[in-house]
């Protein structure tokens, strides 16, 4: 089959790779000059199966209200005159209960485990290097109340087959000695040895290059202007070359929308409405001054809800969710406050280890923000739509890197007529086909598919 993939982030490139491994002819399109230059560029760098939890839980509404006027709040709702934002918010509130949380966790962890296995297979087959560290993820707590609740979160993950264990402060310091300078603030932690970290951008760009070397047509620097459909199916996609001004129509047997937060507008052109809304996240990448004193284990800071990962001679700190539309500014007072919060925390946790100076002080922190495409459930939309030949792979929220390899593999399997072997509700899949998978022992207790 000829397949056009729209979007060259980790999701789109993984989809392209797995399609090509199944013998399909792929065209990859993105408006940027290379792959992974938007949301996949500066994320938290974690493959965090043990933290595949939805934002929506019974405590989320009260916390969101508490953080509404806090410029450093981990989850910040910035009200807009945008019906899509308010509809998404109402749907999100509908997921803030224990039953929905348990249901959503089951699917997120299933996809996470499947995706981690798929990532390992890709790395074994290609030998890609991307500052990968397979030292697990440790979550440290500075509040006794929060630490006391950590056992429940760890048990939840263990019920879904992920060995996230509660550890004492002393055990945590043995796992990551670099935390010793912050030890007086730590009360305990959790640790998942099977998780890992690595540079998502480096992985995605190198995988895209392998795809090109194996015959993929790469249309970088091309704006995706319109999906054209008639008779209930897609006819073509119109793209525009930014360098030459040339327009062209792409025809294929299948079209995949993997354009992150921008998938919503593209799909809407042909009457497909999806509950994907952008969540703005921030990161700072800092040069290490004392590499020997820096952390090797990827970390989660419970108080600020941020992630810290080692990437060679740099340290990446990332976090926060800001629901305020498609704003990508880094120079507003709010954006500067949220970005500087990340750097300030690094200096508290690892004093003198990274260069946390401002540009005015002679430092060179690499600040970044990106739009995380989130559904109210945090479960991504993977599968077919009601429009013929049109597929979707979007809505991964903060778990795009964690779920990327598996999402690409799963959609490639679906397009190829296969059924992915995991407990996951793929959109638009016929009940009879899913029943066959259950009877074959490949897919059990899956949630009903959502329709895109």
C-alpha angles and dihedrals in degrees: 000000000000110000129186115204115200111207131034103215122115091287097050096042092047089051091050092049095051092045090054091048086059093053100260125142109239136198115191119201130191135155093226125083092246140010123282098022096130128040093351092054106082109008128144092277094226129136091202111174089156090060098048091132127139121242089233114087135135092271096048099087094054092045091049090054091048092052095042094099097029111100089202096047113133093228115035125181112203106191114228134183087252121120090202091061094050093045090050090048092053091049089049092053088052088062095052097102135092097252093053092043093055092046093049094045090055092058096041093052092045090054091043094054092045091048095048090054090048091051091052090051092052092048092048091050097045107026091223116180118212108149090278117183119187096193099114132241124282123198115203126199129206095182121073090208092055092045091051088057093048092085091066092051091048092049090050090056092046089054087059094048100264116124102221107160134193113240134188122242091259092051090048092052090052089052092049113015091181088078092067093098088058095039096110089065097046121090098177144305151208128250135199112191095191095061122089146180141226146145108291094193094052092048094047096047093048092047090050089052090052089051090053091049089053093053108276115149106233117200102185119170091034123130114221102227109171145355108219120207138172134168092021097302141080116268100182147326121243116220133179126213108227093202100050103020089234118149123208139178117230117208125190147147092253137016124203122201107208099151099129114223090356091063090085094064094043094051092045089063089073098036098266111135119195130180096236119137129173121253112195113224130184136212139178124204113203133191114241116241093183107028091174090061097045125103122265097185113077110245142207121205108211097196097055097024092232134138127226122198135175114233107182108284092354137074121220120204119182142165151105129101120228117186103201110119128265097330112145098171121137098180102068119103091249093049092048091050093051094046094047089049088066093052093045090055092052090055089050095049099035107022113200094357099105132033101258096164119127120243088256088058093049098265128127111213112175105223120192140170131193140179114251109207105227134184119203089252093041086232109130122233109245121168144040128333131217089263114084118252091010120118132177133213107170145104100075097145112190093345102069094116092043093048099030104097094043095045090053092047094046094051091046088053092050093049088049092054096256130125116232112235102237143091099262136126104234113196120252097007116145116248092231091057092050091047089055090054091050092050089050090056092242100109125029135177093359119172118249111275119257118231118234 
